[in-house]
Amino acid sequence: MDTGTHIVMGVAIGGIATLDPVVTESSVTATSVIIATIVGSQIPDIDTVLKLKNNAVYIRNHRGITHSIPAVILWPMLIVGTIYLFQPEVNLAHLWMWTQLAVFLHVFVDIFNAYGTQALRPFSSKWLALGIINTFDPFIFILHVAAIIFWVFGASPGYLFLGMYAVIVAYYIHRFVLKRKLLKIVNEMIPDASEVIIAPTMKNSEWRIAVMNDHQFFVGRAKGLTVNILDQFNRVPVPETAVLTAAMEDHNLAAFLSFSPVYRWEMDEYDDHYEVRFIDLRYRSNGHYPFVAVVKLDNNLEILSSYTGWIYSEEKLQKKLEVIPN
């Protein structure tokens, strides 16, 4: 989920902790728990700082080791240990318990969006991505904010937030059932599909759809249970030419390929350079495909520059290729 949602989830877990008599009998423990649950609901995303280096490193590593099983165990210990240095009278067992819940829920809810997480590392590097909840879901966020406001105005937080999460569980089940129905509809429309990707959007009733069979890619959009195919592309394997082989050595393109399961490619030849472009088909927006990887090579097949990330205009892309060396 996004940063804002993780923050309000940390507050909610701190509110539920008020049902714990050990927490409520000590103001030090109560304050420490709310701090720890907010920090714990954020800390697995500390790898976001990798964006400062470049998009390739971020794409390859975000929600990887920081969301792994060892990390889920170690983060609460780090948070609790830090708080203990400043508040040695805090109840360590109960502080750890609520902090552990906050960290676990962060990783758990990330599994339900399209990006997913490597939550089973080190036992498996597979990305777990159920794709039923958008990274930012307005319904979930607004529900949390409303409950927090009720708490501020005097409502008892424990049962308030428990009731809220009962509603959210029902919402998750509803989304799961809806996605299963859409999957059945898409398979009926394209019976020879070898892979179907159905991803949520910020709009509750709309979904992005990308499908492949042996010969084509299909890109569509669903609204409710109505599915429309918007684009079709021939599925052309990447040939083992000298230009493309050299482009594949680029770290930005390698990161893109590690992240994107459905893409098409283009290659343009100019007087003084080649340009290789890979385009992710999952993120169609107003007829445009903004998530790309581009590599420029000179006539000797040396990489001049490259970029991977979100681009909404050709002008901005070319500027990035001018200033960002490989």
Buried (B, 14 or more C-beta within 10 A) or exposed (E): BEEEBBBBBBBBBBBBBBBBEBBBEBEBBBBBBBBBBBBBBBBBBEBBEBEEEBBBBBBBBBBBEBBBBEBBEBBBEBBBEEBBEEBEEBBBEBBBBBBBBBBBBBBBBBBBBBBBBBBBBEEEEEBBBBBBBBEBBEBBBEBBBEBBEBBEEEBEBBEBBEEBBEEBEEBBEEBEEBBEEBBEBBEEBBEEBEEBBBBBBEEBEEBBBBBBBEEBBBBBBBEEEEBEBEBEBEBEEBEEEEBBEBBBEBBBBBBBBEBBBBBBBEBEEEEEBBBBBBBBBBBBEEEEBBBBBBBBBEEEEEBBBBBBBEBEEEEEBBEBBEEBEB
